[in-house]
Amino acid sequence: MSEHLTPPTTKPHVPHFSSGPCAKRPGWSVSHLQNACVGRSHRSADGRAKLAEVIERSKKILGVPADYRLGIVPASDTGAVEMALWSLLGERPLDILAWESFGQEWVKDVVDELKLPDTRLLKAPYGSLPDLDQVDFSHDVVFLWNGTTSGVRVPDGNWIDDNRQGLTICDATSAVFAMNVPWQKLDVVTYSWQKVLGGEAQHGVIVLSPRAVERLESYQPAWPLPKLFRLTQKGKLIEGVFKGDTINTPSMLCVEDALDGLTWAESIGGLSGLINRSEANLAAIAKWVEQSNWADFLAEKSEIRSCTSICLKIVDSWFTSLSPEEQAKCASKVAKILEKQEVAYDIASYRAAPAGLRIWGGATVETTDIEALLPWLDWAYTTVKAELAAVV
């Protein structure tokens, strides 16, 4: 057997590289949830205090402006995004940006469900961004900060007009806590605990600027809103949502886990520490990609490469000569062989994305684990290529 088919000897200490739910923070164990307010009402003084603590500590770590509201809402980031779309859109024309799977889901919401007539779609294929200079900020604008299924992020907020007339609504679920988010450029930001902090799923967060609050209090959509989406009552913002009075019943175990993640974030230097860890993971993969003869980033330009959802494409000429179905089979086998070896779990590319691999590089992932994974990628690809080539 060729030495290239000999597996490496060192495995990642933690093989969890899923893009959501993501790896728990280093040193996590169930014992850290022992102070959870379980068996109690979330509206009790103790339960409400826990929820309010998540809100206040999140705002502090993220540097959310004092006049912005941050609230915990149902149904993860999806619920938070849909709450914003259904509650705020329709007052003025809309520009919506899409360059990966979840961006396309929001397009379906506004075109197929809300049926907003004056909607302009700015689209780009996997690996690139739409032309940001074409965005009209007299319109409302909906976009992702980071494309979880494409590994493409916006480079910064400089393209966003400070004097915008419309609202900017940003799905930032795989960006918050790992990238600098320019709050003053954004009117609505959504995310979930399950991404960069490795929290448990099903709870979302929505952050509103004063401009977004003004829209909520002055505009009534033409369609009915289900209870889970309602942020106003009798034309006024329901302030309790942003102080710990959640719309529906949250899991207090998940709340305790979120507090544990925030405590860990504070212990490593807050936002700057989180960003540094994520960027170090991207840098480790970038160094490996430079030497690779078969893998490259899906994101075409370095300035738009995600440091969290790091997506790789296979550029080996043998692979690119395969049919799309054969390419998908090959990439899937690479992911499966790594899982079988207990080296990497859940690193197959998203089902609608080009065939390849997706490695989560958020702050809860240790760079040493990324570095230990990379030789295994070479081994797995070489092994699968040899196996499939022999059958052709």
KADABEL-V854472 format. One record per pair of residues at least 4 apart in sequence whose ideal C-beta (glycine too) atoms are under 7 Angstrom apart, sorted by the first residue. I is the first residue (numbers start at 1). GAP is how many residues later the second one is. D is the distance in Angstrom with one decimal. If there is no record, write none. Layout:
i: {I:I}
gap: {GAP:GAP}
d: {D:D}
This chain:
i: {1:1:4:5:5:5:7:7:8:8:8:10:11:11:11:11:12:12:12:12:13:13:14:14:14:15:15:15:15:16:16:17:17:17:17:17:17:17:18:18:18:18:19:19:19:19:20:20:21:21:21:22:22:22:22:22:22:23:23:23:23:24:24:24:25:25:25:25:26:26:28:32:33:33:33:35:36:36:36:37:37:37:37:38:38:40:40:40:41:42:42:42:42:42:42:42:43:43:44:45:46:47:47:48:48:48:49:50:50:50:50:51:51:51:51:51:51:52:52:52:53:53:54:54:54:54:54:54:55:55:55:55:55:56:57:57:58:58:58:59:59:61:61:61:61:61:62:62:63:63:64:64:64:64:65:65:67:68:68:68:68:69:69:69:69:70:70:70:71:71:71:72:72:72:72:73:73:73:73:73:73:73:74:74:74:74:74:75:75:75:76:76:76:76:76:76:77:77:77:77:77:77:77:78:79:79:79:80:80:80:80:80:81:81:81:81:82:82:82:83:83:83:83:84:84:84:84:84:85:85:85:85:85:85:86:86:86:86:87:87:87:87:87:88:88:88:88:88:88:89:89:89:89:89:90:90:90:90:91:91:92:92:92:93:93:94:94:94:94:94:94:94:94:95:95:95:95:95:95:96:96:96:96:96:96:97:97:97:97:98:98:98:98:98:99:99:99:99:99:99:99:99:99:100:100:100:100:100:101:101:101:101:101:102:102:102:102:102:103:103:103:104:105:106:106:107:107:108:108:109:109:110:110:110:111:114:122:122:122:122:123:124:124:124:126:126:126:126:127:127:127:127:127:128:128:129:129:129:132:133:135:135:137:137:137:137:137:138:138:139:140:140:140:141:141:141:142:143:144:145:145:145:145:145:145:145:146:146:146:146:146:146:146:146:147:147:147:148:148:149:149:149:150:150:150:151:151:151:151:151:151:151:151:152:152:152:153:153:153:153:155:155:157:157:160:160:164:167:167:167:167:167:168:168:168:169:169:170:170:170:171:172:172:172:172:172:173:173:173:173:174:174:174:175:175:175:176:176:176:177:177:177:177:177:178:178:178:178:178:178:178:178:179:179:180:181:181:182:186:187:187:187:188:188:188:188:189:190:190:190:191:191:192:192:192:193:193:193:193:193:193:194:194:194:195:196:196:196:196:197:197:197:198:198:199:199:199:199:200:200:202:202:203:203:208:208:210:211:212:213:213:214:215:216:216:216:217:217:217:217:221:225:225:227:228:228:231:231:231:232:232:232:233:239:240:241:241:241:246:250:250:251:252:253:254:255:256:257:258:259:260:261:262:263:264:265:265:266:268:268:269:271:272:273:274:274:275:276:277:277:278:278:278:278:278:278:279:279:280:280:281:281:281:281:281:281:282:282:282:282:282:283:284:284:284:284:285:285:285:285:285:286:288:288:289:289:289:293:294:294:294:294:295:295:295:295:296:296:296:297:297:298:298:298:298:298:299:299:299:299:306:307:308:308:308:309:309:310:310:310:311:311:311:311:312:312:313:313:314:314:314:314:315:316:317:318:318:319:319:322:322:322:323:324:325:326:327:327:328:328:329:330:330:330:331:331:331:331:331:331:332:332:333:333:334:334:334:334:334:335:335:335:335:336:337:337:337:337:338:338:338:338:338:339:339:343:343:344:344:347:347:347:348:349:349:349:349:349:349:350:360:361:361:365:365:367:368:369:370:373:375:376:377:378:379:380:381:382:383:384:385:386:388}
gap: {4:5:378:377:378:381:334:372:367:368:371:362:4:331:332:361:331:357:360:361:353:356:9:352:355:327:328:329:330:7:329:327:328:329:330:342:343:348:4:327:328:342:129:290:339:341:174:175:173:179:180:172:173:176:338:340:342:175:337:341:342:4:174:340:173:236:239:339:338:340:4:228:220:223:224:221:216:217:220:9:10:13:215:214:215:4:6:7:6:5:6:9:204:207:208:210:4:5:4:4:4:4:205:4:196:197:4:4:202:205:209:4:21:193:195:199:204:4:191:192:4:206:4:18:201:204:205:208:4:15:17:187:189:4:4:205:4:12:204:5:11:201:204:205:209:210:114:209:120:208:4:6:119:143:118:119:143:115:139:140:141:138:139:144:173:135:137:172:135:170:171:131:133:174:178:6:7:10:131:132:133:174:5:130:154:173:174:4:127:129:116:118:125:126:127:128:4:94:96:113:114:115:127:4:4:125:149:4:110:124:125:126:4:25:90:109:4:27:147:4:123:146:148:4:85:104:106:122:4:21:24:25:29:57:28:135:139:143:129:134:138:142:144:79:81:100:124:127:128:5:21:25:27:51:24:26:131:132:124:128:47:48:74:25:46:16:22:24:25:26:45:46:48:25:27:40:41:44:46:10:11:14:23:25:46:6:25:33:46:5:6:9:23:25:4:24:25:29:30:31:48:51:53:26:47:49:50:52:4:48:249:251:252:4:42:46:47:69:4:41:44:4:4:4:36:4:14:4:5:4:5:4:6:9:8:109:8:9:12:13:7:4:5:6:24:172:227:228:23:25:171:172:173:24:172:23:25:175:27:26:6:24:4:24:27:28:29:27:28:27:26:27:29:25:27:28:27:27:27:8:9:25:27:30:34:36:7:26:28:29:33:160:162:163:4:5:6:26:161:201:203:204:148:161:203:146:147:148:154:155:158:159:160:147:152:154:22:26:151:153:148:149:25:28:8:25:4:20:21:44:45:48:17:18:19:18:19:16:18:19:19:4:9:17:18:19:17:18:19:22:21:134:135:4:6:133:5:15:20:19:20:88:97:186:18:96:97:100:129:130:184:185:96:128:95:5:8:4:23:22:24:25:18:19:20:24:18:14:15:16:4:14:11:12:13:4:6:7:10:65:68:5:6:7:167:78:112:166:167:64:68:167:63:166:55:58:59:62:54:57:49:52:47:51:4:5:4:4:4:4:24:4:4:15:16:21:15:18:19:20:4:4:5:20:19:20:6:7:10:4:5:6:5:4:5:4:5:6:4:4:5:4:4:4:4:4:4:4:4:4:4:4:4:4:4:5:9:4:5:6:4:4:4:4:4:89:4:4:4:86:4:29:30:83:84:85:4:28:4:87:4:26:80:84:86:89:4:23:25:28:79:4:4:83:86:87:4:25:74:76:85:4:4:86:6:7:8:23:20:21:22:87:17:19:20:82:16:17:19:8:15:13:14:15:56:58:5:6:7:12:4:54:52:53:54:49:51:48:49:51:38:42:45:47:44:45:41:43:5:17:41:42:5:4:4:67:71:8:11:4:5:8:4:4:4:4:4:28:4:27:4:4:54:58:4:17:18:24:25:26:4:16:4:51:4:23:46:47:50:4:12:13:22:4:4:43:46:47:5:6:9:38:42:5:6:30:33:29:32:10:11:12:9:4:5:6:7:8:9:8:5:4:9:4:5:4:4:4:4:4:4:4:4:4:4:4:4:4:4:4:4:4:4}
d: {4.9:6.9:4.7:6.3:5.5:6.6:6.9:5.2:4.2:5.6:6.1:5.1:7.0:6.9:5.3:6.2:6.4:3.8:4.5:5.2:7.0:5.7:6.1:6.8:5.5:5.8:5.6:5.3:5.5:4.0:5.7:5.2:6.6:6.5:5.0:5.0:5.0:6.8:5.9:6.2:3.6:6.0:5.7:5.0:5.7:4.7:5.4:5.7:4.3:6.9:5.1:6.4:5.7:5.0:5.3:5.5:6.2:5.3:6.8:4.6:5.3:3.8:4.5:6.3:5.3:5.8:4.5:4.6:6.9:6.2:6.2:4.8:5.8:4.8:6.0:6.4:5.3:5.0:3.7:5.1:4.8:5.3:4.6:5.4:6.3:5.0:6.1:5.3:5.8:4.2:7.0:6.7:6.4:5.9:5.6:6.3:6.4:6.1:6.6:6.2:6.8:6.7:6.2:6.1:4.5:6.9:6.3:6.9:6.7:5.2:6.8:6.7:6.2:3.6:6.4:7.0:6.1:6.2:5.8:3.7:5.9:6.3:6.0:6.7:6.1:5.1:6.0:6.9:6.5:5.3:6.8:6.8:6.4:6.4:6.3:4.6:6.0:6.0:6.5:4.2:5.2:6.5:5.6:6.7:5.2:5.7:6.6:6.4:7.0:6.5:5.0:5.8:6.0:6.1:5.5:7.0:5.3:6.4:5.7:6.4:5.5:7.0:4.7:6.8:4.0:6.4:4.9:6.3:5.5:4.3:4.3:6.0:6.0:5.4:6.4:5.7:5.2:5.9:4.8:6.9:5.3:6.3:4.8:6.8:5.2:6.1:5.0:2.5:7.0:6.0:4.5:6.8:5.8:5.6:6.5:4.9:6.1:6.5:3.8:5.4:5.7:4.1:5.2:6.3:6.1:4.7:6.8:6.7:3.6:3.5:6.2:4.4:6.3:6.4:5.1:5.0:5.8:6.4:6.9:5.8:6.2:4.7:7.0:5.6:5.2:4.7:6.4:6.5:5.4:6.6:5.3:6.3:7.0:7.0:6.9:6.8:6.1:5.1:6.3:6.7:6.4:5.8:5.9:6.2:6.8:7.0:6.7:5.5:6.8:6.1:6.3:6.4:6.2:6.0:6.9:6.1:5.3:6.3:6.7:4.8:6.1:5.8:5.6:4.1:4.3:6.3:5.7:6.7:4.7:7.0:5.6:4.9:6.7:5.0:6.2:5.4:5.6:4.7:4.9:6.4:5.7:6.2:6.3:5.8:4.5:6.4:4.9:5.1:3.9:3.4:5.2:5.3:6.5:5.1:5.9:6.9:4.2:6.6:5.8:6.2:5.7:6.0:5.9:6.1:3.8:4.6:3.6:6.8:6.8:4.3:5.8:4.8:6.8:7.0:6.4:6.3:6.6:6.7:6.8:5.4:6.7:6.7:6.8:6.6:5.8:5.7:6.1:4.9:6.9:5.2:6.3:5.0:4.9:5.7:6.1:6.8:3.9:6.9:6.0:6.7:6.1:4.7:5.4:4.5:4.7:6.1:5.7:5.6:6.5:6.5:4.8:5.7:5.0:6.8:5.3:6.1:6.7:5.8:4.1:6.9:5.8:6.9:6.5:3.9:3.7:6.6:6.0:4.6:6.1:4.7:4.1:4.9:6.7:6.1:5.0:6.9:4.7:6.1:4.6:6.2:5.9:5.4:4.1:4.0:6.8:6.6:4.1:6.9:4.7:4.0:6.7:5.2:6.3:6.7:6.8:4.6:6.9:4.4:4.5:3.7:6.9:5.0:6.2:6.0:6.4:6.7:5.1:5.0:6.5:4.5:5.3:5.6:3.0:4.7:5.2:6.5:6.5:6.7:5.9:4.8:4.6:5.7:3.7:4.1:6.0:4.2:6.6:4.2:6.5:6.3:5.9:6.1:6.5:5.1:5.1:6.6:4.3:5.0:6.6:5.1:5.5:4.9:5.9:5.1:6.6:5.3:6.5:4.4:5.3:5.4:5.0:4.8:5.3:4.4:6.4:7.0:6.2:4.1:6.5:3.8:5.7:6.8:5.1:6.5:4.6:6.0:6.1:4.1:6.1:5.0:5.5:5.8:6.6:6.9:6.8:6.9:6.5:6.9:6.9:4.3:5.0:4.4:6.7:6.9:6.0:5.2:4.2:6.3:6.7:5.3:6.7:5.3:6.6:5.2:6.7:5.7:2.8:6.7:5.9:4.8:6.8:5.4:6.5:4.4:6.4:6.6:6.4:4.4:5.4:3.6:6.5:6.9:6.2:4.0:6.8:5.4:4.9:5.2:4.2:5.1:6.9:6.8:6.0:5.6:4.2:5.5:6.3:6.7:6.5:6.3:5.4:6.0:5.3:5.7:5.3:5.9:6.3:5.8:6.0:6.0:6.7:4.6:5.3:7.0:6.0:6.5:6.3:5.9:6.4:6.0:5.7:6.3:5.4:6.4:3.3:6.1:6.9:6.3:5.1:6.6:5.9:6.8:6.4:6.4:6.4:6.7:6.5:6.6:6.4:6.4:6.5:6.3:6.5:6.5:6.7:6.3:5.7:5.9:3.8:6.9:2.9:6.2:6.2:6.6:6.6:4.2:6.1:6.2:6.9:4.2:6.8:4.2:5.8:5.7:5.6:5.2:6.2:5.0:6.5:4.7:6.8:6.6:3.4:5.8:5.5:5.0:6.1:6.5:4.0:6.1:5.5:6.4:6.8:5.4:4.7:5.4:6.1:5.5:6.7:7.0:6.4:6.7:6.1:4.5:6.0:6.0:6.2:6.9:6.0:6.5:3.9:5.7:5.0:6.1:6.8:7.0:6.9:5.7:4.8:5.6:6.4:4.0:6.4:4.7:6.6:6.2:5.3:4.3:6.9:6.9:6.1:5.7:6.5:5.6:4.6:6.1:6.4:7.0:4.7:4.8:6.5:6.9:6.3:5.0:5.1:4.6:5.8:4.4:4.5:6.5:7.0:5.7:6.7:6.9:6.3:6.4:6.8:6.2:6.3:3.7:4.9:6.7:7.0:6.4:6.5:6.3:6.4:4.2:6.1:4.5:6.4:6.7:5.9:5.9:6.7:6.7:6.4:4.1:5.6:6.7:6.2:5.8:6.1:4.7:6.7:6.7:4.8:5.5:5.1:6.4:5.3:3.9:6.5:6.2:6.5:4.9:6.4:6.4:4.7:4.2:6.6:6.1:5.2:6.7:5.5:6.6:4.7:5.7:6.9:5.1:5.9:5.5:6.9:4.6:6.7:6.2:4.5:6.1:5.0:6.5:6.1:5.8:6.6:6.1:6.5:6.2:6.3:6.4:6.9:6.5:6.4:6.0:6.3:6.2:6.1:6.2:6.0:6.3:6.4:6.1:5.7:6.4:6.9}
